[in-house]
Amino acid sequence: FYVVTRYEDGCLFLTATILQQALTVEQTGTLTRDELSVHRYTDIMGEDSLDVIELAKVDSSIQGDSGNNMDRAILNCRLPDGGEIPVAHYDKVQAVPFDFERRRSGCIVRGITGNNLLIIKGAFDEVLSLCSSMRFHGKSEHLDHEVRRRFSQRATHMNKQGHRVILVATRNLGKLRLVDDLELGTLEIGMTVEGMISFVDPPKDDAKDAVARLTELGV
């Protein structure tokens, strides 16, 4: 019999036990190779935007050893011609590691103007719920209900196409900096949606057979 433990972001985590002539095989794993690569980086209207991937690269580089496979994919992302994606210089103020309950990571960095910038990236719904404005053609505009709805539909469509999706958002903190974790919740409000990053996560060669076996067993 197979026991499915959880399904998350396109990965089926399962523990399988097959009984035949007193022989038991136990297996745990996912149906994908965990070889993530960036598919697209777009603004809230679906237009390609280098600003989105640049901000994501800032946070991914700040995460360091705490980063995950999405961070590695972002740091490895290149321009269509193979060139390096340019990133503005920021000084690290504080890192906010990825948290499975919050479903996002973040950082506070200081730019050349001396102002602090909060950058967060993570699960679409969680990050979008923190935002009240959006970045479009370099300007911050109000995020109304209709735009929010269409944006969510676009993310759902990407998910159905087999892509993992995360959202990137920012907030200018001025001279303010994060003192402790308790203050973080008061800072992650009124944020600006910068855009969405989608990832390709190719299936393992035996994924089709694994799903077929699960189906035959009624899972």
Order of alpha helices (4+ residues) and beta strands (2+ residues): beta-beta-beta-beta-alpha-alpha-beta-beta-beta-alpha-beta-beta-alpha-beta-alpha-beta-alpha
